[in-house]
Amino acid sequence: MDIGKQIKTLRLGKALTQTGMAEILGVSKSTMSNYERNISTPDPDTLRKIASYFDVTVDYLFNDMTDSPRDIIKEGTAYHPDKALNKDEWNAISYYRRLSDEQKDFIKGQMIQLYQKSSSSNKG
C-alpha cells in the first residue's frame, strides 16, 4: 500500500504542483510532500477531498495500481478485472465522468455513430 505514490501519480496526471494540490486540500506544501513520501497519511477528511477531486474512491488511493492498471470494467452485471484499461482509455473515462448528463448523451451518440460507420465500412 503506497498511498503517497497514488496521490503523486494522480496529481501529476492533472499537471498540478505540490503547492497547487496543497491549496486545493487546504494543507501546507510540506504536508503535501509528506503525504507523497509516505511520511504521513492524510486524515479521513483529506482522503475524501483527494478522492473527490480526482474522481476515485478512497479505496483506490490505498491500492497500488499505478504499475499495471486493473480498472474494473462492468458489462451488464459481470465484472472483468482482467481487462485493464490503457492510459488513453483511463483518461477518456475520467473526462467523461466530469461531463453533464446532456454532454454524456451527446458523446454516447457520437460513439454509436462512429461504431456503426466503422462496422459498415468493414463489411464492404
N, CA, C and O atoms as CSV, one atom per row, in Angstrom:
chain,resi,resn,atom,element,x,y,z
A,1,MET,N,N,0.862,-1.182,0.000
A,1,MET,CA,C,0.000,0.000,0.000
A,1,MET,C,C,0.900,1.233,0.000
A,1,MET,O,O,1.542,1.538,1.005
A,2,ASP,N,N,0.946,1.932,-1.114
A,2,ASP,CA,C,1.772,3.130,-1.243
A,2,ASP,C,C,0.871,4.295,-1.629
A,2,ASP,O,O,0.824,4.709,-2.787
A,3,ILE,N,N,0.162,4.810,-0.642
A,3,ILE,CA,C,-0.794,5.891,-0.901
A,3,ILE,C,C,-0.094,7.133,-1.440
A,3,ILE,O,O,-0.660,7.857,-2.258
A,4,GLY,N,N,1.128,7.382,-0.989
A,4,GLY,CA,C,1.871,8.538,-1.473
A,4,GLY,C,C,2.112,8.482,-2.967
A,4,GLY,O,O,1.998,9.490,-3.664
A,5,LYS,N,N,2.445,7.295,-3.454
A,5,LYS,CA,C,2.676,7.108,-4.888
A,5,LYS,C,C,1.382,7.334,-5.666
A,5,LYS,O,O,1.390,7.947,-6.733
A,6,GLN,N,N,0.275,6.835,-5.126
A,6,GLN,CA,C,-1.020,7.028,-5.782
A,6,GLN,C,C,-1.362,8.513,-5.878
A,6,GLN,O,O,-1.760,9.004,-6.934
A,7,ILE,N,N,-1.201,9.215,-4.765
A,7,ILE,CA,C,-1.527,10.652,-4.738
A,7,ILE,C,C,-0.648,11.407,-5.729
A,7,ILE,O,O,-1.134,12.244,-6.489
A,8,LYS,N,N,0.637,11.109,-5.716
A,8,LYS,CA,C,1.561,11.796,-6.622
A,8,LYS,C,C,1.211,11.511,-8.084
A,8,LYS,O,O,1.226,12.421,-8.913
A,9,THR,N,N,0.899,10.262,-8.401
A,9,THR,CA,C,0.545,9.902,-9.767
A,9,THR,C,C,-0.701,10.650,-10.216
A,9,THR,O,O,-0.750,11.175,-11.329
A,10,LEU,N,N,-1.707,10.700,-9.351
A,10,LEU,CA,C,-2.935,11.428,-9.693
A,10,LEU,C,C,-2.653,12.916,-9.868
A,10,LEU,O,O,-3.151,13.545,-10.801
A,11,ARG,N,N,-1.851,13.472,-8.963
A,11,ARG,CA,C,-1.526,14.907,-9.030
A,11,ARG,C,C,-0.798,15.225,-10.329
A,11,ARG,O,O,-1.139,16.187,-11.018
A,12,LEU,N,N,0.197,14.424,-10.659
A,12,LEU,CA,C,0.961,14.675,-11.884
A,12,LEU,C,C,0.100,14.483,-13.131
A,12,LEU,O,O,0.313,15.144,-14.148
A,13,GLY,N,N,-0.872,13.576,-13.046
A,13,GLY,CA,C,-1.794,13.364,-14.161
A,13,GLY,C,C,-2.619,14.597,-14.474
A,13,GLY,O,O,-3.101,14.759,-15.595
A,14,LYS,N,N,-2.784,15.462,-13.492
A,14,LYS,CA,C,-3.515,16.722,-13.693
A,14,LYS,C,C,-2.555,17.896,-13.848
A,14,LYS,O,O,-2.981,19.051,-13.878
A,15,ALA,N,N,-1.269,17.604,-13.946
A,15,ALA,CA,C,-0.230,18.628,-14.087
A,15,ALA,C,C,-0.295,19.656,-12.948
A,15,ALA,O,O,-0.121,20.855,-13.170
A,16,LEU,N,N,-0.545,19.172,-11.745
A,16,LEU,CA,C,-0.590,20.040,-10.572
A,16,LEU,C,C,0.739,19.999,-9.847
A,16,LEU,O,O,1.389,18.956,-9.784
A,17,THR,N,N,1.139,21.124,-9.306
A,17,THR,CA,C,2.312,21.158,-8.440
A,17,THR,C,C,1.888,20.724,-7.042
A,17,THR,O,O,0.697,20.671,-6.737
A,18,GLN,N,N,2.863,20.414,-6.198
A,18,GLN,CA,C,2.533,20.097,-4.815
A,18,GLN,C,C,1.874,21.306,-4.146
A,18,GLN,O,O,0.955,21.153,-3.342
A,19,THR,N,N,2.342,22.485,-4.476
A,19,THR,CA,C,1.756,23.709,-3.903
A,19,THR,C,C,0.296,23.850,-4.332
A,19,THR,O,O,-0.566,24.163,-3.511
A,20,GLY,N,N,0.022,23.621,-5.602
A,20,GLY,CA,C,-1.347,23.716,-6.099
A,20,GLY,C,C,-2.261,22.704,-5.441
A,20,GLY,O,O,-3.385,23.030,-5.061
A,21,MET,N,N,-1.779,21.470,-5.304
A,21,MET,CA,C,-2.581,20.435,-4.657
A,21,MET,C,C,-2.783,20.762,-3.181
A,21,MET,O,O,-3.864,20.541,-2.636
A,22,ALA,N,N,-1.758,21.279,-2.545
A,22,ALA,CA,C,-1.858,21.658,-1.130
A,22,ALA,C,C,-2.935,22.722,-0.938
A,22,ALA,O,O,-3.704,22.666,0.021
A,23,GLU,N,N,-2.988,23.688,-1.849
A,23,GLU,CA,C,-4.007,24.737,-1.768
A,23,GLU,C,C,-5.406,24.158,-1.916
A,23,GLU,O,O,-6.323,24.563,-1.202
A,24,ILE,N,N,-5.575,23.217,-2.834
A,24,ILE,CA,C,-6.872,22.579,-3.050
A,24,ILE,C,C,-7.327,21.856,-1.782
A,24,ILE,O,O,-8.503,21.889,-1.418
A,25,LEU,N,N,-6.373,21.203,-1.120
A,25,LEU,CA,C,-6.702,20.424,0.072
A,25,LEU,C,C,-6.728,21.250,1.352
A,25,LEU,O,O,-7.241,20.800,2.377
A,26,GLY,N,N,-6.173,22.459,1.290
A,26,GLY,CA,C,-6.119,23.293,2.484
A,26,GLY,C,C,-5.046,22.853,3.468
A,26,GLY,O,O,-5.215,22.961,4.682
A,27,VAL,N,N,-3.929,22.350,2.919
A,27,VAL,CA,C,-2.792,21.949,3.751
A,27,VAL,C,C,-1.545,22.682,3.251
A,27,VAL,O,O,-1.572,23.322,2.201
A,28,SER,N,N,-0.461,22.583,4.007
A,28,SER,CA,C,0.779,23.228,3.580
A,28,SER,C,C,1.481,22.380,2.520
A,28,SER,O,O,1.185,21.196,2.358
A,29,LYS,N,N,2.416,23.007,1.802
A,29,LYS,CA,C,3.183,22.281,0.789
A,29,LYS,C,C,3.997,21.175,1.447
A,29,LYS,O,O,4.130,20.088,0.885
A,30,SER,N,N,4.544,21.439,2.630
A,30,SER,CA,C,5.343,20.414,3.310
A,30,SER,C,C,4.474,19.228,3.723
A,30,SER,O,O,4.931,18.085,3.685
A,31,THR,N,N,3.235,19.484,4.114
A,31,THR,CA,C,2.316,18.390,4.439
A,31,THR,C,C,2.035,17.569,3.195
A,31,THR,O,O,2.018,16.339,3.246
A,32,MET,N,N,1.813,18.250,2.073
A,32,MET,CA,C,1.570,17.557,0.807
A,32,MET,C,C,2.778,16.696,0.449
A,32,MET,O,O,2.621,15.551,0.025
A,33,SER,N,N,3.953,17.228,0.615
A,33,SER,CA,C,5.182,16.482,0.346
A,33,SER,C,C,5.277,15.254,1.255
A,33,SER,O,O,5.670,14.175,0.814
A,34,ASN,N,N,4.917,15.427,2.512
A,34,ASN,CA,C,4.951,14.303,3.455
A,34,ASN,C,C,3.963,13.203,3.058
A,34,ASN,O,O,4.253,12.019,3.226
A,35,TYR,N,N,2.801,13.590,2.534
A,35,TYR,CA,C,1.838,12.597,2.054
A,35,TYR,C,C,2.461,11.777,0.924
A,35,TYR,O,O,2.388,10.548,0.922
A,36,GLU,N,N,3.061,12.460,-0.019
A,36,GLU,CA,C,3.599,11.782,-1.199
A,36,GLU,C,C,4.821,10.932,-0.879
A,36,GLU,O,O,5.108,9.965,-1.586
A,37,ARG,N,N,5.537,11.284,0.174
A,37,ARG,CA,C,6.711,10.495,0.566
A,37,ARG,C,C,6.362,9.462,1.638
A,37,ARG,O,O,7.250,8.802,2.177
A,38,ASN,N,N,5.081,9.323,1.945
A,38,ASN,CA,C,4.592,8.373,2.945
A,38,ASN,C,C,5.169,8.614,4.338
A,38,ASN,O,O,5.308,7.687,5.136
A,39,ILE,N,N,5.497,9.860,4.610
A,39,ILE,CA,C,5.943,10.229,5.953
A,39,ILE,C,C,4.720,10.377,6.853
A,39,ILE,O,O,4.760,10.047,8.038
A,40,SER,N,N,3.643,10.874,6.273
A,40,SER,CA,C,2.369,10.953,6.991
A,40,SER,C,C,1.252,10.559,6.038
A,40,SER,O,O,1.406,10.597,4.817
A,41,THR,N,N,0.127,10.181,6.624
A,41,THR,CA,C,-1.045,9.772,5.845
A,41,THR,C,C,-2.139,10.807,6.043
A,41,THR,O,O,-2.362,11.261,7.166
A,42,PRO,N,N,-2.822,11.187,4.977
A,42,PRO,CA,C,-3.904,12.162,5.116
A,42,PRO,C,C,-4.980,11.662,6.090
A,42,PRO,O,O,-5.253,10.465,6.168
A,43,ASP,N,N,-5.576,12.592,6.819
A,43,ASP,CA,C,-6.680,12.240,7.713
A,43,ASP,C,C,-7.902,11.881,6.861
A,43,ASP,O,O,-7.915,12.157,5.662
A,44,PRO,N,N,-8.925,11.271,7.462
A,44,PRO,CA,C,-10.092,10.834,6.674
A,44,PRO,C,C,-10.757,11.941,5.845
A,44,PRO,O,O,-11.162,11.696,4.709
A,45,ASP,N,N,-10.875,13.144,6.395
A,45,ASP,CA,C,-11.485,14.229,5.621
A,45,ASP,C,C,-10.640,14.584,4.401
A,45,ASP,O,O,-11.173,14.823,3.317
A,46,THR,N,N,-9.333,14.617,4.579
A,46,THR,CA,C,-8.439,14.936,3.457
A,46,THR,C,C,-8.465,13.816,2.424
A,46,THR,O,O,-8.420,14.078,1.222
A,47,LEU,N,N,-8.536,12.580,2.884
A,47,LEU,CA,C,-8.641,11.454,1.946
A,47,LEU,C,C,-9.889,11.588,1.086
A,47,LEU,O,O,-9.849,11.339,-0.119
A,48,ARG,N,N,-10.993,11.980,1.705
A,48,ARG,CA,C,-12.236,12.166,0.942
A,48,ARG,C,C,-12.089,13.317,-0.058
A,48,ARG,O,O,-12.594,13.233,-1.177
A,49,LYS,N,N,-11.399,14.390,0.341
A,49,LYS,CA,C,-11.185,15.511,-0.579
A,49,LYS,C,C,-10.359,15.067,-1.783
A,49,LYS,O,O,-10.668,15.409,-2.924
A,50,ILE,N,N,-9.301,14.295,-1.507
A,50,ILE,CA,C,-8.436,13.810,-2.593
A,50,ILE,C,C,-9.231,12.919,-3.541
A,50,ILE,O,O,-9.190,13.094,-4.759
A,51,ALA,N,N,-9.951,11.966,-2.967
A,51,ALA,CA,C,-10.739,11.041,-3.784
A,51,ALA,C,C,-11.777,11.785,-4.606
A,51,ALA,O,O,-11.973,11.488,-5.784
A,52,SER,N,N,-12.437,12.745,-3.990
A,52,SER,CA,C,-13.456,13.515,-4.698
A,52,SER,C,C,-12.840,14.341,-5.815
A,52,SER,O,O,-13.376,14.381,-6.922
A,53,TYR,N,N,-11.729,14.997,-5.542
A,53,TYR,CA,C,-11.089,15.846,-6.544
A,53,TYR,C,C,-10.679,15.041,-7.778
A,53,TYR,O,O,-10.853,15.495,-8.909
A,54,PHE,N,N,-10.133,13.840,-7.553
A,54,PHE,CA,C,-9.651,13.027,-8.668
A,54,PHE,C,C,-10.693,12.036,-9.180
A,54,PHE,O,O,-10.412,11.236,-10.072
A,55,ASP,N,N,-11.893,12.092,-8.613
A,55,ASP,CA,C,-12.994,11.219,-9.028
A,55,ASP,C,C,-12.601,9.744,-8.929
A,55,ASP,O,O,-12.818,8.961,-9.854
A,56,VAL,N,N,-12.016,9.388,-7.783
A,56,VAL,CA,C,-11.673,7.999,-7.484
A,56,VAL,C,C,-12.241,7.673,-6.103
A,56,VAL,O,O,-12.721,8.562,-5.401
A,57,THR,N,N,-12.188,6.411,-5.721
A,57,THR,CA,C,-12.630,6.038,-4.387
A,57,THR,C,C,-11.453,6.137,-3.419
A,57,THR,O,O,-10.295,6.118,-3.834
A,58,VAL,N,N,-11.758,6.242,-2.142
A,58,VAL,CA,C,-10.701,6.234,-1.126
A,58,VAL,C,C,-9.965,4.902,-1.195
A,58,VAL,O,O,-8.747,4.852,-1.019
A,59,ASP,N,N,-10.698,3.829,-1.451
A,59,ASP,CA,C,-10.084,2.509,-1.586
A,59,ASP,C,C,-9.024,2.504,-2.685
A,59,ASP,O,O,-7.969,1.888,-2.530
A,60,TYR,N,N,-9.301,3.188,-3.790
A,60,TYR,CA,C,-8.342,3.263,-4.892
A,60,TYR,C,C,-7.020,3.862,-4.421
A,60,TYR,O,O,-5.951,3.425,-4.845
A,61,LEU,N,N,-7.094,4.857,-3.549
A,61,LEU,CA,C,-5.877,5.508,-3.066
A,61,LEU,C,C,-4.975,4.546,-2.306
A,61,LEU,O,O,-3.755,4.715,-2.296
A,62,PHE,N,N,-5.565,3.538,-1.667
A,62,PHE,CA,C,-4.791,2.595,-0.867
A,62,PHE,C,C,-4.340,1.365,-1.645
A,62,PHE,O,O,-3.642,0.511,-1.099
A,63,ASN,N,N,-4.725,1.265,-2.902
A,63,ASN,CA,C,-4.316,0.130,-3.732
A,63,ASN,C,C,-3.249,0.581,-4.695
A,63,ASN,O,O,-3.388,1.607,-5.361
A,64,ASP,N,N,-2.186,-0.186,-4.767
A,64,ASP,CA,C,-1.078,0.156,-5.662
A,64,ASP,C,C,-1.388,-0.354,-7.055
A,64,ASP,O,O,-1.040,-1.480,-7.408
A,65,MET,N,N,-2.058,0.500,-7.859
A,65,MET,CA,C,-2.445,0.106,-9.206
A,65,MET,C,C,-1.718,0.943,-10.253
A,65,MET,O,O,-2.107,0.946,-11.421
A,66,THR,N,N,-0.679,1.644,-9.851
A,66,THR,CA,C,-0.025,2.527,-10.806
A,66,THR,C,C,0.870,1.776,-11.783
A,66,THR,O,O,1.073,2.244,-12.904
A,67,ASP,N,N,1.420,0.606,-11.383
A,67,ASP,CA,C,2.299,-0.125,-12.285
A,67,ASP,C,C,1.534,-0.863,-13.376
A,67,ASP,O,O,1.979,-0.913,-14.522
A,68,SER,N,N,0.387,-1.436,-13.025
A,68,SER,CA,C,-0.445,-2.099,-14.019
A,68,SER,C,C,-1.896,-1.825,-13.676
A,68,SER,O,O,-2.451,-2.450,-12.772
A,69,PRO,N,N,-2.511,-0.898,-14.388
A,69,PRO,CA,C,-3.886,-0.542,-14.046
A,69,PRO,C,C,-4.794,-1.751,-14.141
A,69,PRO,O,O,-4.765,-2.492,-15.124
A,70,ARG,N,N,-5.601,-1.942,-13.105
A,70,ARG,CA,C,-6.537,-3.050,-13.087
A,70,ARG,C,C,-7.939,-2.518,-12.868
A,70,ARG,O,O,-8.667,-2.983,-11.991
A,71,ASP,N,N,-8.303,-1.554,-13.663
A,71,ASP,CA,C,-9.628,-0.975,-13.515
A,71,ASP,C,C,-10.672,-2.041,-13.804
A,71,ASP,O,O,-10.483,-2.887,-14.678
A,72,ILE,N,N,-11.760,-1.997,-13.075
A,72,ILE,CA,C,-12.819,-2.975,-13.258
A,72,ILE,C,C,-13.787,-2.453,-14.310
A,72,ILE,O,O,-14.309,-1.345,-14.192
A,73,ILE,N,N,-14.018,-3.247,-15.320
A,73,ILE,CA,C,-14.934,-2.898,-16.396
A,73,ILE,C,C,-16.239,-3.633,-16.136
A,73,ILE,O,O,-16.246,-4.853,-15.978
A,74,LYS,N,N,-17.320,-2.911,-16.093
A,74,LYS,CA,C,-18.615,-3.534,-15.836
A,74,LYS,C,C,-19.344,-3.733,-17.157
A,74,LYS,O,O,-19.562,-2.787,-17.913
A,75,GLU,N,N,-19.714,-4.966,-17.417
A,75,GLU,CA,C,-20.505,-5.301,-18.594
A,75,GLU,C,C,-21.765,-5.981,-18.086
A,75,GLU,O,O,-21.718,-7.132,-17.652
A,76,GLY,N,N,-22.880,-5.287,-18.136
A,76,GLY,CA,C,-24.106,-5.832,-17.561
A,76,GLY,C,C,-23.937,-5.935,-16.062
A,76,GLY,O,O,-23.770,-4.921,-15.384
A,77,THR,N,N,-23.977,-7.139,-15.539
A,77,THR,CA,C,-23.780,-7.329,-14.107
A,77,THR,C,C,-22.477,-8.051,-13.807
A,77,THR,O,O,-22.186,-8.336,-12.645
A,78,ALA,N,N,-21.691,-8.352,-14.827
A,78,ALA,CA,C,-20.443,-9.072,-14.616
A,78,ALA,C,C,-19.261,-8.115,-14.611
A,78,ALA,O,O,-19.172,-7.214,-15.444
A,79,TYR,N,N,-18.365,-8.320,-13.671
A,79,TYR,CA,C,-17.152,-7.507,-13.599
A,79,TYR,C,C,-15.994,-8.276,-14.206
A,79,TYR,O,O,-15.890,-9.490,-14.031
A,80,HIS,N,N,-15.124,-7.575,-14.919
A,80,HIS,CA,C,-13.993,-8.208,-15.586
A,80,HIS,C,C,-12.693,-7.502,-15.188
A,80,HIS,O,O,-12.204,-6.648,-15.928
A,81,PRO,N,N,-12.124,-7.856,-14.013
A,81,PRO,CA,C,-10.912,-7.182,-13.561
A,81,PRO,C,C,-9.685,-7.511,-14.398
A,81,PRO,O,O,-8.668,-6.826,-14.286
A,82,ASP,N,N,-9.756,-8.543,-15.235
A,82,ASP,CA,C,-8.601,-8.921,-16.051
A,82,ASP,C,C,-8.447,-8.052,-17.297
A,82,ASP,O,O,-7.442,-8.156,-18.000
A,83,LYS,N,N,-9.424,-7.204,-17.575
A,83,LYS,CA,C,-9.358,-6.333,-18.754
A,83,LYS,C,C,-8.890,-4.955,-18.319
A,83,LYS,O,O,-9.701,-4.098,-17.968
A,84,ALA,N,N,-7.588,-4.744,-18.343
A,84,ALA,CA,C,-7.013,-3.480,-17.890
A,84,ALA,C,C,-7.214,-2.393,-18.935
A,84,ALA,O,O,-7.197,-2.652,-20.139
A,85,LEU,N,N,-7.404,-1.182,-18.454
A,85,LEU,CA,C,-7.525,-0.028,-19.340
A,85,LEU,C,C,-6.146,0.558,-19.588
A,85,LEU,O,O,-5.313,0.613,-18.683
A,86,ASN,N,N,-5.908,0.998,-20.823
A,86,ASN,CA,C,-4.649,1.693,-21.071
A,86,ASN,C,C,-4.815,3.155,-20.648
A,86,ASN,O,O,-5.911,3.567,-20.268
A,87,LYS,N,N,-3.761,3.922,-20.710
A,87,LYS,CA,C,-3.785,5.308,-20.224
A,87,LYS,C,C,-4.820,6.158,-20.961
A,87,LYS,O,O,-5.531,6.943,-20.334
A,88,ASP,N,N,-4.911,6.010,-22.290
A,88,ASP,CA,C,-5.885,6.790,-23.064
A,88,ASP,C,C,-7.319,6.444,-22.662
A,88,ASP,O,O,-8.163,7.331,-22.539
A,89,GLU,N,N,-7.590,5.161,-22.460
A,89,GLU,CA,C,-8.933,4.743,-22.048
A,89,GLU,C,C,-9.269,5.274,-20.659
A,89,GLU,O,O,-10.381,5.740,-20.413
A,90,TRP,N,N,-8.297,5.197,-19.757
A,90,TRP,CA,C,-8.497,5.709,-18.401
A,90,TRP,C,C,-8.786,7.210,-18.444
A,90,TRP,O,O,-9.697,7.685,-17.765
A,91,ASN,N,N,-8.025,7.950,-19.229
A,91,ASN,CA,C,-8.246,9.396,-19.345
A,91,ASN,C,C,-9.608,9.708,-19.951
A,91,ASN,O,O,-10.299,10.619,-19.496
A,92,ALA,N,N,-9.998,8.951,-20.980
A,92,ALA,CA,C,-11.302,9.180,-21.616
A,92,ALA,C,C,-12.430,8.987,-20.607
A,92,ALA,O,O,-13.373,9.778,-20.565
A,93,ILE,N,N,-12.333,7.947,-19.806
A,93,ILE,CA,C,-13.362,7.698,-18.791
A,93,ILE,C,C,-13.339,8.794,-17.735
A,93,ILE,O,O,-14.389,9.256,-17.288
A,94,SER,N,N,-12.151,9.205,-17.341
A,94,SER,CA,C,-12.020,10.264,-16.337
A,94,SER,C,C,-12.671,11.561,-16.817
A,94,SER,O,O,-13.389,12.213,-16.059
A,95,TYR,N,N,-12.423,11.936,-18.069
A,95,TYR,CA,C,-13.040,13.142,-18.625
A,95,TYR,C,C,-14.555,12.970,-18.755
A,95,TYR,O,O,-15.323,13.879,-18.438
A,96,TYR,N,N,-14.969,11.803,-19.221
A,96,TYR,CA,C,-16.401,11.520,-19.405
A,96,TYR,C,C,-17.167,11.696,-18.101
A,96,TYR,O,O,-18.260,12.262,-18.091
A,97,ARG,N,N,-16.599,11.218,-17.009
A,97,ARG,CA,C,-17.270,11.304,-15.705
A,97,ARG,C,C,-17.509,12.741,-15.254
A,97,ARG,O,O,-18.375,12.990,-14.414
A,98,ARG,N,N,-16.763,13.674,-15.795
A,98,ARG,CA,C,-16.890,15.081,-15.398
A,98,ARG,C,C,-17.913,15.851,-16.240
A,98,ARG,O,O,-18.194,17.019,-15.968
A,99,LEU,N,N,-18.467,15.191,-17.263
A,99,LEU,CA,C,-19.416,15.854,-18.147
A,99,LEU,C,C,-20.813,15.897,-17.535
A,99,LEU,O,O,-21.145,15.116,-16.643
A,100,SER,N,N,-21.620,16.827,-18.036
A,100,SER,CA,C,-23.030,16.869,-17.636
A,100,SER,C,C,-23.750,15.699,-18.304
A,100,SER,O,O,-23.210,15.086,-19.225
A,101,ASP,N,N,-24.960,15.384,-17.848
A,101,ASP,CA,C,-25.735,14.299,-18.451
A,101,ASP,C,C,-25.993,14.564,-19.933
A,101,ASP,O,O,-25.953,13.648,-20.755
A,102,GLU,N,N,-26.258,15.819,-20.259
A,102,GLU,CA,C,-26.505,16.185,-21.660
A,102,GLU,C,C,-25.255,15.942,-22.510
A,102,GLU,O,O,-25.345,15.414,-23.618
A,103,GLN,N,N,-24.099,16.326,-21.988
A,103,GLN,CA,C,-22.852,16.118,-22.719
A,103,GLN,C,C,-22.548,14.628,-22.863
A,103,GLN,O,O,-22.060,14.191,-23.905
A,104,LYS,N,N,-22.834,13.850,-21.821
A,104,LYS,CA,C,-22.618,12.399,-21.890
A,104,LYS,C,C,-23.493,11.776,-22.973
A,104,LYS,O,O,-23.036,10.915,-23.724
A,105,ASP,N,N,-24.746,12.210,-23.053
A,105,ASP,CA,C,-25.645,11.692,-24.088
A,105,ASP,C,C,-25.110,12.008,-25.483
A,105,ASP,O,O,-25.166,11.165,-26.379
A,106,PHE,N,N,-24.595,13.216,-25.663
A,106,PHE,CA,C,-24.026,13.608,-26.952
A,106,PHE,C,C,-22.836,12.709,-27.304
A,106,PHE,O,O,-22.737,12.212,-28.426
A,107,ILE,N,N,-21.940,12.507,-26.341
A,107,ILE,CA,C,-20.752,11.668,-26.570
A,107,ILE,C,C,-21.169,10.239,-26.904
A,107,ILE,O,O,-20.618,9.634,-27.823
A,108,LYS,N,N,-22.131,9.698,-26.172
A,108,LYS,CA,C,-22.600,8.334,-26.454
A,108,LYS,C,C,-23.146,8.244,-27.873
A,108,LYS,O,O,-22.877,7.271,-28.577
A,109,GLY,N,N,-23.911,9.252,-28.303
A,109,GLY,CA,C,-24.437,9.275,-29.665
A,109,GLY,C,C,-23.324,9.298,-30.696
A,109,GLY,O,O,-23.391,8.590,-31.700
A,110,GLN,N,N,-22.306,10.102,-30.456
A,110,GLN,CA,C,-21.167,10.182,-31.376
A,110,GLN,C,C,-20.434,8.846,-31.460
A,110,GLN,O,O,-20.031,8.414,-32.540
A,111,MET,N,N,-20.266,8.199,-30.309
A,111,MET,CA,C,-19.579,6.907,-30.286
A,111,MET,C,C,-20.362,5.858,-31.064
A,111,MET,O,O,-19.779,5.068,-31.807
A,112,ILE,N,N,-21.671,5.848,-30.899
A,112,ILE,CA,C,-22.518,4.895,-31.617
A,112,ILE,C,C,-22.412,5.130,-33.118
A,112,ILE,O,O,-22.294,4.180,-33.892
A,113,GLN,N,N,-22.453,6.407,-33.532
A,113,GLN,CA,C,-22.341,6.723,-34.958
A,113,GLN,C,C,-20.986,6.276,-35.513
A,113,GLN,O,O,-20.923,5.702,-36.600
A,114,LEU,N,N,-19.910,6.534,-34.777
A,114,LEU,CA,C,-18.586,6.110,-35.232
A,114,LEU,C,C,-18.498,4.593,-35.332
A,114,LEU,O,O,-17.945,4.058,-36.293
A,115,TYR,N,N,-19.041,3.911,-34.344
A,115,TYR,CA,C,-19.018,2.450,-34.358
A,115,TYR,C,C,-19.794,1.907,-35.549
A,115,TYR,O,O,-19.321,1.021,-36.261
A,116,GLN,N,N,-21.001,2.451,-35.760
A,116,GLN,CA,C,-21.823,1.987,-36.874
A,116,GLN,C,C,-21.132,2.252,-38.204
A,116,GLN,O,O,-21.168,1.413,-39.104
A,117,LYS,N,N,-20.503,3.413,-38.330
A,117,LYS,CA,C,-19.795,3.766,-39.559
A,117,LYS,C,C,-18.637,2.795,-39.805
A,117,LYS,O,O,-18.448,2.321,-40.925
A,118,SER,N,N,-17.861,2.500,-38.753
A,118,SER,CA,C,-16.731,1.594,-38.927
A,118,SER,C,C,-17.189,0.159,-39.178
A,118,SER,O,O,-16.541,-0.579,-39.919
A,119,SER,N,N,-18.303,-0.237,-38.564
A,119,SER,CA,C,-18.841,-1.583,-38.786
A,119,SER,C,C,-19.311,-1.750,-40.218
A,119,SER,O,O,-19.070,-2.786,-40.837
A,120,SER,N,N,-19.984,-0.728,-40.750
A,120,SER,CA,C,-20.494,-0.836,-42.117
A,120,SER,C,C,-19.347,-0.771,-43.130
A,120,SER,O,O,-19.428,-1.418,-44.174
A,121,SER,N,N,-18.295,-0.018,-42.857
A,121,SER,CA,C,-17.173,0.059,-43.805
A,121,SER,C,C,-16.326,-1.223,-43.760
A,121,SER,O,O,-15.686,-1.578,-44.749
A,122,ASN,N,N,-16.326,-1.912,-42.613
A,122,ASN,CA,C,-15.592,-3.178,-42.521
A,122,ASN,C,C,-16.320,-4.310,-43.240
A,122,ASN,O,O,-15.691,-5.288,-43.643
A,123,LYS,N,N,-17.613,-4.194,-43.403
A,123,LYS,CA,C,-18.395,-5.233,-44.098
A,123,LYS,C,C,-18.225,-5.143,-45.598
A,123,LYS,O,O,-18.364,-6.138,-46.310
A,124,GLY,N,N,-17.925,-3.954,-46.074
A,124,GLY,CA,C,-17.869,-3.726,-47.520
A,124,GLY,C,C,-16.548,-3.916,-48.137
A,124,GLY,O,O,-16.403,-3.747,-49.348
